[in-house]
């Protein structure tokens, strides 16, 4: 029996290959493949990389092999990294996506992801992952929910799930695929190497995937999983990674050194603000986009740099410096716009600099407005004899 879905291919749709590593997944594989074929996206190739397991899994593989757009690769059992790399080599799509055989895509994810790639000009995108149990009951936790985009500095942990990753095929060749020598954490390691090149992962709108948390799965075996992550992934993240030949200088020596560059950039921004307050305009700061975006995204860092510098310059609290600062907001905003255009700010879902500066001042501004209105009302009552209008009978 064949399974048909989205048979017609829209001529404008870029081709996508979806790699599905499969080992002892049983009938869950059928659900995973259906969630791909039921996307409102038709130009897709599904590559099942079967590593055997048990009779139920083998039966499910034989069944989905007869479905439209599905191709099956048989290979000996090694690990998920080897399976994904085999699928990548077999892929023909302009973009490559990944979905584990026991997980699911949410409806509409693929169209949203490809739309994000085309509109932003990026070559890698991710989405939100909902954690569910074996009965698909939602556990109230979403991975990447508060992450509008991701840079190398975000990967001291792994805030992006590989099931939501869609990458341009040439990028996979540049990065070198997944490291087959790692016993675990190969997806985290891959994302570190991907973003160490200075790339920014853009987030697609809407729900992306359901991650089925299974106590029997390898990623839930925490007894030695954490140790392997520390030795195989985290140690590399905080040091030179010889595999990353295209790493940008700011990320070449790892996350720790990248934070040094981030702090140095914040200091240069402070000098720029001081220059504006002195009546001049600073020159370009020549900072990699990934660093600037990471700094700009974090409200506390942004507010402390701008608000703190302005307060120190005038030697007064920020609320007292506001009358002098408000006319300078467009010029202060231009410091950021020298480095990152408004189009790029829109691309990554960030508030324009002028509005961000106004937001820095807003809490105190609101207090001042209330205070002034209070004074005005007192004056009216005292000097103009305003009284509450008597109630009508």
C-alpha positions in Angstrom: 0.0 0.0 0.0 1.4 3.4 -1.0 1.1 6.6 0.8 0.5 9.7 -1.3 0.6 13.3 -0.1 1.2 16.6 -1.8 1.8 14.9 -5.2 2.0 18.2 -7.2 5.3 20.1 -7.0 5.1 23.9 -7.1 7.6 25.2 -9.7 8.9 27.9 -7.3 9.7 25.5 -4.4 13.4 24.8 -3.8 14.1 21.1 -3.4 14.6 19.8 0.2 16.1 16.5 1.3 15.0 15.3 4.7 17.4 12.8 6.4 15.8 10.4 8.8 18.2 8.1 10.8 16.4 5.0 11.9 17.3 2.4 14.5 14.9 0.4 16.6 12.1 3.0 16.1 9.4 0.5 15.2 6.2 1.9 13.9 7.1 5.4 15.1 9.0 5.7 11.8 5.7 5.7 9.9 4.4 8.7 12.0 7.6 10.6 11.4 7.5 10.1 7.6 3.8 11.0 7.4 4.6 14.3 9.3 7.1 15.1 6.5 4.9 14.1 3.6 1.9 15.9 5.1 3.7 19.2 5.1 2.2 21.8 2.7 5.5 21.5 0.8 5.8 19.1 -2.1 9.4 19.3 -3.6 10.8 17.0 -1.0 13.0 13.9 -0.9 12.8 11.7 2.2 16.0 9.7 2.9 15.5 6.9 5.4 18.9 5.7 6.7 18.1 2.3 8.3 20.5 0.8 10.7 18.4 -2.2 11.5 17.3 -3.0 15.0 14.3 -5.3 15.3 11.7 -7.0 13.1 9.1 -4.2 13.8 11.5 -1.5 12.6 12.4 -3.6 9.5 8.7 -4.1 8.8 8.1 -0.3 9.1 11.1 0.5 6.8 9.8 -1.9 4.1 6.4 -0.3 4.3 7.5 3.3 4.0 10.0 2.4 1.2 6.9 2.0 -1.1 5.6 5.5 -0.4 6.1 8.4 -2.8 9.2 10.5 -2.4 10.8 8.1 0.1 14.2 6.4 -0.5 15.8 4.0 1.9 19.5 3.4 2.6 20.6 0.3 4.5 23.8 0.5 6.5 25.4 -1.3 9.5 24.8 0.2 12.9 27.3 2.8 14.0 25.7 6.0 15.4 23.4 8.8 14.6 26.2 11.0 13.1 27.2 8.3 10.6 23.6 7.8 9.7 23.0 11.5 9.1 26.2 11.8 7.0 25.1 8.8 4.8 21.8 10.6 4.3 23.6 13.9 3.4 25.7 12.1 0.8 22.5 10.6 -0.7 20.6 13.9 -0.7 19.9 15.8 -3.9 18.0 18.8 -2.4 19.1 22.4 -2.4 18.5 22.3 1.3 18.9 19.5 3.8 16.7 19.0 6.9 16.8 16.4 9.7 14.2 14.5 11.6 14.7 11.6 14.0 12.6 8.5 13.3 10.7 8.7 16.7 9.9 12.4 16.4 7.5 14.6 14.4 7.3 17.8 12.4 4.5 20.2 13.1 2.2 21.0 10.1 3.5 23.9 8.0 7.0 23.9 9.5 8.9 23.2 6.2 7.2 25.9 4.3 7.9 28.4 7.1 11.5 27.3 7.2 12.1 27.6 3.5 10.2 30.9 3.4 12.5 32.2 6.2 15.6 31.1 4.3 14.5 32.8 1.1 13.3 36.1 2.6 16.3 36.6 4.9 19.0 35.3 2.6 20.4 33.1 5.3 21.6 29.5 4.6 20.6 27.9 7.9 17.3 28.1 9.9 15.8 26.5 13.0 12.5 26.4 14.9 10.9 25.8 18.2 10.7 22.2 19.6 7.9 21.1 21.8 8.8 18.4 24.3 6.2 15.6 24.5 6.0 12.2 26.2 5.4 8.8 24.5 1.7 9.5 24.2 2.4 12.9 22.6 1.2 14.8 25.6 2.9 18.2 25.8 5.1 18.6 28.8 5.0 22.5 28.8 8.5 23.0 27.7 9.6 24.5 24.3 13.2 24.5 23.3 14.3 27.7 21.5 11.1 29.6 22.6 13.0 32.7 23.7 15.7 32.6 21.0 15.0 34.8 17.9 18.3 33.7 16.4 21.4 31.9 17.5 25.1 32.7 17.3 28.2 30.8 18.4 28.0 32.5 21.8 24.7 30.7 22.5 26.3 27.2 22.2 27.8 26.9 25.6 24.6 24.8 25.9 22.5 23.5 23.0 19.4 25.7 22.6 18.5 24.4 19.1 17.3 20.9 18.3 18.6 19.2 15.2 15.0 18.1 14.2 14.3 21.7 13.3 17.5 22.5 11.5 17.4 23.2 7.7 20.7 24.0 6.1 21.9 24.8 2.5 23.6 21.7 1.1 26.9 23.4 0.3 27.2 24.5 3.9 27.2 20.9 5.1 30.1 20.2 2.8 32.0 23.2 4.1 31.4 22.3 7.8 32.2 18.6 7.2 29.0 17.0 8.4 28.6 15.4 11.7 31.5 14.0 13.7 31.2 10.3 13.7 33.9 9.8 16.4 31.8 11.5 19.1 29.8 9.0 21.2 27.1 11.6 21.8 26.3 15.3 21.4 27.2 15.2 17.7 24.3 17.6 16.9 25.5 20.2 19.5 29.1 19.8 18.1 27.9 20.3 14.6 26.0 23.5 15.5 29.0 24.9 17.3 31.2 24.4 14.2 28.4 25.8 12.0 28.1 29.1 14.0 31.9 29.4 14.6 32.1 30.5 11.0 30.2 33.6 12.0 26.9 32.4 10.6 23.7 33.4 12.4 21.0 30.8 12.6 17.6 32.4 11.9 14.4 31.2 13.6 11.4 30.2 11.5 8.0 31.4 12.6 5.5 29.0 14.2 5.8 25.6 15.8 8.5 23.3 14.2 8.8 19.8 15.8 7.7 17.5 18.6 10.5 15.8 20.4 9.3 12.6 22.0 11.1 12.2 25.3 11.6 8.5 25.9 13.3 7.2 29.0 14.8 4.4 26.9 16.3 6.6 24.4 20.1 7.1 24.3 19.8 10.9 25.0 18.1 10.1 28.3 20.9 7.9 29.6 22.4 10.6 31.7 24.8 8.4 33.7 27.7 8.8 31.2 26.0 11.1 28.7 27.1 14.3 30.5 30.7 13.1 30.9 30.9 12.4 27.2 29.4 15.8 26.4 32.0 17.6 28.5 34.9 15.7 27.0 33.7 15.6 23.4 31.8 18.9 22.9 32.2 21.5 25.7 36.0 21.3 25.9 36.2 22.0 22.2 33.7 24.9 22.4 36.1 26.7 24.8 39.3 26.1 22.9 40.7 26.0 19.3 38.9 23.5 17.1 41.2 22.4 14.4 38.3 21.0 12.3 36.9 24.6 11.9 39.1 25.9 9.1 36.6 28.6 8.2 36.1 30.0 11.7 36.1 33.8 12.1 39.0 35.2 14.2 36.6 36.3 17.0 35.4 32.7 17.5 38.6 30.8 16.5 39.7 30.4 20.1 36.3 29.4 21.5 33.5 30.8 23.5 35.6 32.2 26.3 37.7 34.3 23.9 34.6 35.3 22.0 33.2 36.9 25.3 36.4 38.9 25.5 35.7 40.3 22.0 32.1 41.0 23.0 33.3 43.0 26.0 35.8 44.8 23.9 33.1 45.7 21.4 30.9 47.0 24.3 33.8 49.3 25.3 34.1 50.6 21.8 30.4 51.3 21.8 30.8 53.3 25.0 33.6 55.4 23.4 31.3 56.0 20.5 28.5 57.2 22.7 30.9 59.5 24.6 32.1 60.9 21.2 28.5 61.7 20.2 27.9 63.4 23.6 31.0 65.5 22.8 29.4 66.6 19.6 31.2 64.3 17.1 30.3 61.1 15.2 32.4 58.0 15.7 33.8 56.0 12.8 32.7 52.4 12.0 33.5 49.9 14.7 34.2 46.9 12.4 32.6 44.3 14.5 31.4 40.8 13.2 27.6 40.7 12.8 27.3 37.6 15.0 28.9 39.5 18.0 26.9 42.6 17.5 23.6 40.8 17.1 24.3 38.7 20.3 25.1 41.9 22.3 22.1 43.8 20.8 19.7 41.0 21.6 20.4 41.1 25.4 18.5 43.9 27.0 20.6 44.1 30.2 23.9 44.5 28.2 22.4 47.1 25.9 20.8 49.2 28.6 23.9 49.1 30.8 26.1 50.3 28.0 23.9 53.1 26.8 22.3 54.1 30.1 25.5 53.7 32.1 27.6 55.7 29.7 25.1 58.6 29.5 24.7 58.8 33.3 28.5 58.8 33.8 29.0 61.5 31.2 26.5 63.9 32.8 27.3 62.7 36.3 23.6 62.5 37.1 21.0 59.8 37.2 19.7 58.9 33.7 16.3 60.6 34.3 18.0 63.9 34.9 20.2 63.5 31.8 17.1 62.7 29.6 16.4 66.2 28.4 19.9 66.4 27.0 19.8 62.8 25.6 16.5 62.8 23.8 17.6 65.1 20.9 20.7 62.8 20.5 18.8 59.5 20.1 18.9 59.5 16.2 22.6 60.1 16.3 23.2 57.5 18.9 21.1 55.0 16.9 23.3 55.7 13.9 26.2 54.1 15.8 24.5 50.8 15.6 23.2 51.4 12.1 26.8 51.9 10.9 27.4 48.2 11.8 24.0 46.6 11.1 21.4 47.9 8.7 17.7 48.3 9.5 17.0 45.5 6.9 19.2 43.2 9.0 17.5 44.2 12.2 14.2 43.3 10.6 15.6 40.1 9.4 16.5 39.0 12.9 13.3 40.3 14.5 15.1 43.1 16.4 13.7 46.5 17.5 15.3 49.4 15.6 18.0 51.3 17.6 16.0 54.5 17.9 13.2 52.6 19.5 15.6 50.6 21.7 17.0 53.8 23.1 13.6 55.2 23.8 12.8 51.9 25.6 15.9 52.3 27.8 14.5 55.7 28.9 10.8 54.7 29.1 10.5 53.4 32.7 11.9 56.7 34.1 10.1 58.7 31.5 6.8 57.2 32.6 7.5 58.2 36.2 8.4 61.8 35.2 5.2 62.1 33.2 3.1 60.9 36.1 4.9 63.3 38.4 4.4 66.3 36.1 0.7 65.5 35.6 0.4 65.2 39.4 1.9 68.7 39.9 -0.4 70.1 37.2 -3.5 68.7 38.8 -2.4 70.1 42.2 -1.9 73.5 40.7 -5.3 73.5 39.0 -7.0 72.6 42.3 -5.1 75.1 44.3 -5.0 78.2 42.1 -7.8 77.8 39.7 -10.4 76.4 42.1 -11.1 73.2 40.1 -13.4 71.1 42.0 -15.1 67.8 41.3 -18.4 68.4 39.5 -21.4 67.8 41.8 -23.5 64.8 41.0 -26.8 65.4 39.4 -29.9 64.6 41.3 
